[in-house]
Amino acid sequence: MADIQCCHIAAAFDTNDVDAIISVSSRSSTEATKAGNNILKGPTTGTVSVTGYAADEVYAGCGGRAGVSIPWIRKYDCESDTVHFIFSGEGKSYVAGDLDMPNGFLMAELSNSLDVSYPLIEASAASGPYGVYFRNNQTDGYGLKYYGAPFDFDTSLEDNTTVDLGFGGWSLLYLQSFSIQLVPGQVPTASYEFVFTIDNAGDCSPKAHA
């Protein structure tokens, strides 16, 4: 059995001086296809989810949120075992409610508004009937500019949608989705999902399978 350490303390997780990180999780897998009696191995890719504090003060305004999903075209070069991520646009985005901090700092804004708005409601009595619920108008757009922590970005700039976290040992990460939520009485949080590739020294020639 492999010698794997199983007791890790979250406070000791090395974020390489990146501040405001709350949680980090990753998952990966290798694609495989069966063709007749042969197994064809594909690329190994993964995702990293990161949540962090978007600001260092408690939010005191009305609720707000924003998000974007960026479409990447993925091409696999079997000969070199390399996955190429091709930027194919800024992605669908949205904003809803108030995104200004009490000090006047704007957290996020649409790069391009589609001029389409509609009501958005999120209510739950799971923690009691007197909990505050969110009700505001959502405006859809294309592309997003985010100015907060821990990683700001502008989806109109391709290089601005990739990041090297400096921890975890991952290769270059490509921003796939993002959301920020501003809740009255809480410090705002931002959630990212990145996609990446793992070089698996691949021999993608068919493998015989009994």
C-alpha positions as CSV (number, residue, x, y, z in Angstrom):
1,M,0.0,0.0,0.0
2,A,1.3,3.5,-0.9
3,D,2.5,5.6,2.0
4,I,0.0,8.5,1.9
5,Q,-0.4,11.0,4.6
6,C,-4.0,11.2,5.6
7,C,-3.9,13.9,8.3
8,H,-3.7,17.5,6.9
9,I,-4.7,20.6,8.7
10,A,-6.5,23.2,6.6
11,A,-4.6,26.1,8.4
12,A,-1.4,24.6,7.2
13,F,-2.4,24.5,3.5
14,D,0.2,26.5,1.6
15,T,-1.5,29.1,-0.6
16,N,1.9,30.7,-1.4
17,D,0.9,34.1,0.1
18,V,-2.4,34.3,-1.8
19,D,-4.7,36.0,0.7
20,A,-8.4,35.5,1.3
21,I,-8.6,31.8,0.3
22,I,-11.5,30.0,2.1
23,S,-11.5,26.6,0.3
24,V,-9.8,24.8,-2.6
25,S,-10.8,21.5,-4.2
26,S,-9.7,19.6,-7.3
27,R,-10.7,16.6,-9.3
28,S,-9.2,15.0,-12.5
29,S,-9.8,12.1,-14.8
30,T,-8.4,10.5,-17.9
31,E,-10.6,9.9,-20.9
32,A,-10.7,6.4,-22.4
33,T,-12.5,4.9,-25.4
34,K,-12.9,1.3,-26.4
35,A,-12.6,0.6,-30.1
36,G,-13.1,-3.1,-30.8
37,N,-10.5,-4.9,-28.6
38,N,-8.4,-1.8,-28.1
39,I,-8.5,0.8,-25.4
40,L,-7.7,4.3,-26.6
41,K,-6.4,6.6,-23.9
42,G,-7.3,10.3,-24.2
43,P,-6.2,13.4,-22.3
44,T,-6.1,13.9,-18.5
45,T,-7.9,17.0,-17.5
46,G,-9.2,18.4,-14.2
47,T,-10.9,21.3,-12.5
48,V,-10.0,23.4,-9.5
49,S,-12.7,25.1,-7.5
50,V,-11.5,28.1,-5.3
51,T,-13.6,30.1,-2.9
52,G,-12.3,33.3,-1.3
53,Y,-13.2,36.5,0.4
54,A,-14.0,39.2,-2.3
55,A,-13.4,42.0,0.2
56,D,-12.1,42.6,3.7
57,E,-15.2,44.3,5.1
58,V,-18.8,43.3,5.9
59,Y,-21.3,44.2,3.3
60,A,-24.0,46.6,4.4
61,G,-26.1,47.2,1.2
62,C,-28.9,45.3,-0.5
63,G,-28.1,41.9,-1.8
64,G,-26.3,41.5,-5.1
65,R,-24.6,38.8,-7.2
66,A,-22.8,38.4,-10.5
67,G,-21.4,35.6,-12.6
68,V,-20.0,34.5,-15.9
69,S,-19.3,31.2,-17.8
70,I,-16.4,31.2,-20.3
71,P,-16.5,28.7,-23.2
72,W,-13.2,27.1,-24.0
73,I,-12.7,25.0,-27.1
74,R,-10.5,22.0,-26.3
75,K,-8.3,20.3,-28.9
76,Y,-6.2,17.2,-28.0
77,D,-2.9,16.5,-29.8
78,C,-2.4,12.8,-29.4
79,E,1.2,12.8,-30.7
80,S,2.5,15.2,-28.0
81,D,-0.2,14.4,-25.4
82,T,-1.1,18.0,-25.2
83,V,-4.4,19.6,-24.7
84,H,-4.9,23.1,-26.3
85,F,-7.5,25.4,-24.8
86,I,-8.8,27.9,-27.4
87,F,-10.5,31.0,-26.1
88,S,-13.9,31.3,-27.9
89,G,-15.5,34.4,-26.4
90,E,-16.1,36.2,-23.2
91,G,-19.1,34.0,-22.2
92,K,-22.6,34.6,-20.9
93,S,-22.8,36.7,-17.8
94,Y,-25.3,38.3,-15.4
95,V,-25.6,40.9,-12.6
96,A,-28.4,41.2,-10.1
97,G,-28.9,43.7,-7.3
98,D,-26.3,46.0,-5.8
99,L,-22.6,45.4,-6.4
100,D,-21.2,48.5,-4.7
101,M,-19.4,48.1,-1.4
102,P,-20.2,50.7,1.4
103,N,-17.0,52.5,0.5
104,G,-18.2,53.0,-3.1
105,F,-15.9,50.3,-4.6
106,L,-17.7,48.5,-7.5
107,M,-17.1,44.7,-7.3
108,A,-18.2,43.7,-10.8
109,E,-19.9,44.9,-14.0
110,L,-21.0,43.5,-17.3
111,S,-18.7,44.0,-20.2
112,N,-21.6,44.1,-22.6
113,S,-25.3,44.3,-21.5
114,L,-27.9,42.4,-23.5
115,D,-30.5,44.9,-22.2
116,V,-32.6,42.0,-20.9
117,S,-33.8,42.1,-17.3
118,Y,-36.2,40.0,-15.3
119,P,-37.1,39.3,-11.7
120,L,-34.9,36.9,-9.6
121,I,-36.0,35.5,-6.3
122,E,-34.2,33.2,-3.9
123,A,-35.9,32.6,-0.5
124,S,-35.5,29.9,2.1
125,A,-36.9,29.3,5.6
126,A,-34.4,26.5,6.3
127,S,-32.8,28.6,9.0
128,G,-36.0,30.1,10.3
129,P,-38.9,32.1,8.9
130,Y,-37.3,35.5,9.6
131,G,-34.3,35.0,7.4
132,V,-33.6,37.7,4.7
133,Y,-34.3,36.6,1.2
134,F,-33.0,37.9,-2.2
135,R,-35.4,39.6,-4.6
136,N,-34.2,41.8,-7.4
137,N,-33.8,42.1,-11.1
138,Q,-31.2,40.2,-13.1
139,T,-29.6,41.7,-16.2
140,D,-28.0,39.3,-18.7
141,G,-24.8,40.2,-20.6
142,Y,-21.8,39.0,-22.4
143,G,-18.5,39.1,-20.6
144,L,-17.7,40.3,-17.1
145,K,-15.2,42.6,-15.3
146,Y,-14.4,41.7,-11.7
147,Y,-12.4,44.0,-9.5
148,G,-12.3,42.2,-6.2
149,A,-10.1,39.6,-4.4
150,P,-8.6,37.1,-4.5
151,F,-8.2,37.2,-8.4
152,D,-9.6,40.1,-10.5
153,F,-10.1,39.6,-14.2
154,D,-11.6,41.1,-17.4
155,T,-13.0,38.5,-19.8
156,S,-12.4,40.8,-22.8
157,L,-8.7,40.0,-22.4
158,E,-7.8,36.4,-23.0
159,D,-4.6,36.5,-21.0
160,N,-6.7,37.9,-18.1
161,T,-8.7,34.6,-17.9
162,T,-5.7,32.4,-17.1
163,V,-3.9,32.2,-13.8
164,D,-1.1,30.4,-12.1
165,L,-2.2,30.1,-8.5
166,G,1.3,29.5,-7.3
167,F,0.2,26.5,-5.2
168,G,-1.2,23.0,-5.6
169,G,1.3,22.1,-8.4
170,W,-1.2,22.6,-11.2
171,S,-0.3,23.8,-14.6
172,L,-1.8,27.0,-16.1
173,L,-5.4,27.3,-15.1
174,Y,-8.2,28.5,-17.4
175,L,-11.1,30.3,-15.8
176,Q,-14.3,28.4,-16.7
177,S,-16.9,29.9,-14.4
178,F,-17.2,32.6,-11.7
179,S,-19.7,33.9,-9.3
180,I,-19.8,36.5,-6.5
181,Q,-22.4,37.0,-3.9
182,L,-23.0,40.0,-1.6
183,V,-25.2,39.3,1.4
184,P,-26.0,42.0,3.9
185,G,-24.2,41.5,7.2
186,Q,-21.6,39.1,5.7
187,V,-18.2,39.5,4.0
188,P,-18.7,39.0,0.2
189,T,-17.4,35.7,-1.2
190,A,-16.2,34.9,-4.8
191,S,-16.2,31.4,-6.3
192,Y,-14.1,30.3,-9.3
193,E,-13.8,27.1,-11.3
194,F,-10.7,26.6,-13.4
195,V,-10.0,23.9,-15.9
196,F,-6.5,22.5,-16.5
197,T,-4.6,19.6,-18.2
198,I,-2.2,17.1,-16.8
199,D,0.7,15.8,-18.9
200,N,0.5,12.1,-18.4
201,A,3.5,11.1,-20.6
202,G,0.9,9.6,-22.8
203,D,1.3,6.9,-25.3
204,C,-2.0,7.2,-27.1
205,S,-1.5,4.2,-29.3
206,P,-4.2,1.5,-28.9
207,K,-3.9,-0.9,-26.0
208,A,-5.0,-4.5,-26.5
209,H,-7.9,-5.5,-24.2
210,A,-9.0,-9.1,-23.6
